[in-house]
Amino acid sequence: MLAMVTVTVDTAWAIFAKSTLQRAVRLAVRTGVTLTATQMAQGACLTDTVKKTVQANALGLLNGQSGYNLIKVNYFQPPAPNSNGPAVDVSGSPSGDAPGNIMQVSVQNFVLVPILPRFFDWKTAADKKSTIFANVNSADLIEPSRNPPCIGTAP
């Protein structure tokens, strides 16, 4: 019975954590593709603002600098219409956040620690290893703007 409760709680925790991270990156993309320079805080750039939006909506799962470092923001230039070419990564370009480009926000290699340790038998120590990894991402087209913000340092 205890094993069933442990599995249920840890499974629910993993689903909650991944859903929370997915919601955070989705909200950050939605915010990032619509922001203009006049809506940004003084001196702030788009990439940093989007990363802070992910942190603010992650319910504490991405706190601190280590959580901030897991968040990646990439910008892609889509291929020409009627072309089979790939999207080009323009994250390093000052105009990477140009309208019509694709913004992709992701949390990569998030390590989730189980709430309850796993016991296999009474003779072996509890397994407390964090073996659950989560990768989530979301992307959208950057909307047209007369006053696009600075891109900042990406990814």
C-alpha positions as a printed NumPy array, in Angstrom:
array([[  0.   ,   0.   ,   0.   ],
       [  2.838,   2.395,   0.869],
       [  4.499,   1.679,  -2.478],
       [  1.303,   2.562,  -4.335],
       [  0.986,   5.845,  -2.448],
       [  4.64 ,   6.673,  -3.128],
       [  4.279,   6.014,  -6.856],
       [  1.04 ,   8.012,  -7.018],
       [  2.486,  11.013,  -5.175],
       [  5.711,  11.06 ,  -7.204],
       [  3.796,  10.697, -10.482],
       [  1.443,  13.528,  -9.544],
       [  4.445,  15.673,  -8.562],
       [  6.136,  15.048, -11.923],
       [  2.957,  15.895, -13.853],
       [  2.445,  19.062, -11.796],
       [  6.05 ,  20.219, -12.259],
       [  6.126,  19.617, -16.012],
       [  2.719,  21.266, -16.503],
       [  3.832,  24.27 , -14.469],
       [  7.005,  24.687, -16.526],
       [  5.053,  24.286, -19.783],
       [  2.595,  26.981, -18.697],
       [  5.458,  29.293, -17.695],
       [  7.195,  29.066, -21.083],
       [  3.879,  29.431, -22.928],
       [  3.055,  32.629, -21.025],
       [  6.566,  33.973, -21.581],
       [  6.354,  33.387, -25.338],
       [  2.947,  35.032, -25.5  ],
       [  4.307,  38.024, -23.592],
       [  7.563,  38.173, -25.542],
       [  6.072,  38.176, -29.033],
       [  3.802,  41.125, -28.22 ],
       [  6.135,  43.417, -26.224],
       [  7.344,  46.705, -27.674],
       [ 10.231,  48.875, -26.494],
       [  7.829,  51.326, -24.82 ],
       [  6.292,  48.512, -22.744],
       [  9.656,  47.308, -21.436],
       [ 11.23 ,  48.433, -18.175],
       [ 13.903,  51.11 , -18.543],
       [ 17.099,  49.523, -19.87 ],
       [ 15.596,  46.028, -20.166],
       [ 15.944,  43.869, -23.27 ],
       [ 13.559,  41.236, -24.602],
       [ 15.51 ,  38.064, -23.804],
       [ 16.045,  38.96 , -20.127],
       [ 12.421,  40.048, -19.749],
       [ 11.175,  36.765, -21.214],
       [ 13.458,  34.726, -18.932],
       [ 12.215,  36.659, -15.887],
       [  8.631,  36.028, -17.   ],
       [  9.321,  32.283, -17.071],
       [ 10.825,  32.453, -13.57 ],
       [  7.885,  34.467, -12.24 ],
       [  5.364,  31.919, -13.556],
       [  7.259,  28.738, -12.606],
       [  5.921,  28.724,  -9.025],
       [  9.4  ,  28.607,  -7.505],
       [ 10.686,  25.666,  -9.552],
       [ 13.252,  27.87 , -11.349],
       [ 14.362,  30.161,  -8.532],
       [ 17.783,  31.751,  -8.436],
       [ 20.581,  31.909, -10.959],
       [ 20.653,  28.139, -11.496],
       [ 16.998,  28.176, -12.542],
       [ 17.586,  31.241, -14.722],
       [ 20.419,  29.437, -16.524],
       [ 18.091,  26.575, -17.534],
       [ 15.873,  28.976, -19.516],
       [ 16.826,  29.462, -23.167],
       [ 15.36 ,  31.968, -25.623],
       [ 16.142,  31.368, -29.299],
       [ 15.143,  33.378, -32.334],
       [ 14.714,  31.847, -35.786],
       [ 14.162,  33.377, -39.196],
       [ 11.594,  31.245, -41.019],
       [ 12.338,  30.036, -44.552],
       [ 10.965,  31.925, -47.532],
       [  7.396,  31.059, -48.568],
       [  7.149,  27.967, -50.792],
       [ 10.642,  26.92 , -49.705],
       [ 11.746,  23.675, -48.106],
       [ 14.716,  25.303, -46.392],
       [ 15.204,  25.143, -42.633],
       [ 14.618,  27.996, -40.211],
       [ 17.859,  29.885, -39.542],
       [ 18.975,  30.556, -35.957],
       [ 19.415,  34.342, -35.657],
       [ 19.732,  34.457, -31.848],
       [ 23.135,  36.159, -32.077],
       [ 21.918,  38.879, -34.434],
       [ 20.843,  42.309, -33.092],
       [ 17.764,  42.044, -35.319],
       [ 16.905,  38.503, -34.224],
       [ 13.696,  39.727, -32.609],
       [ 12.439,  41.305, -35.849],
       [  8.711,  40.945, -36.567],
       [  7.95 ,  37.715, -38.413],
       [ 10.791,  35.791, -36.783],
       [ 10.063,  32.881, -34.467],
       [ 10.706,  33.138, -30.728],
       [ 11.278,  29.818, -28.97 ],
       [ 11.457,  29.676, -25.184],
       [ 12.556,  26.471, -23.491],
       [ 13.552,  25.048, -20.143],
       [ 16.21 ,  22.435, -20.759],
       [ 17.478,  19.674, -18.462],
       [ 15.349,  20.559, -15.445],
       [ 16.045,  17.96 , -12.759],
       [ 13.093,  17.006, -10.596],
       [ 13.709,  15.466,  -7.203],
       [ 11.009,  12.974,  -6.137],
       [  8.955,  14.008,  -3.113],
       [  9.084,  10.557,  -1.554],
       [ 12.169,   8.333,  -1.728],
       [ 11.744,   4.911,  -3.301],
       [ 12.271,   1.795,  -1.207],
       [ 12.912,  -1.487,  -2.967],
       [ 13.441,  -3.618,   0.131],
       [ 14.331,  -3.192,   3.807],
       [ 17.99 ,  -4.12 ,   3.294],
       [ 18.791,  -1.424,   0.707],
       [ 19.02 ,   2.299,   1.351],
       [ 16.304,   4.52 ,  -0.065],
       [ 16.769,   5.713,  -3.632],
       [ 16.814,   9.526,  -3.473],
       [ 18.382,  10.134,  -6.878],
       [ 16.765,  12.735,  -9.063],
       [ 16.141,  10.696, -12.163],
       [ 13.363,  12.762, -13.677],
       [ 14.371,  15.298, -16.312],
       [ 11.977,  17.752, -17.898],
       [ 12.396,  19.633, -21.154],
       [  9.6  ,  21.966, -22.215],
       [  9.353,  24.544, -24.979],
       [  6.965,  26.869, -26.723],
       [  7.29 ,  29.02 , -29.847],
       [  5.364,  31.668, -31.767],
       [  5.851,  34.311, -34.462],
       [  6.941,  37.739, -33.248],
       [  4.17 ,  40.188, -34.026],
       [  4.671,  43.335, -36.12 ],
       [  5.806,  46.374, -34.152],
       [  6.857,  49.913, -34.968],
       [  9.125,  49.964, -31.951],
       [ 10.744,  46.528, -31.333],
       [ 12.77 ,  46.15 , -28.117],
       [ 16.468,  45.341, -27.972],
       [ 17.159,  41.609, -28.138],
       [ 19.714,  41.287, -25.335],
       [ 21.903,  38.217, -24.924],
       [ 20.355,  35.06 , -26.345],
       [ 19.939,  32.158, -25.928]])
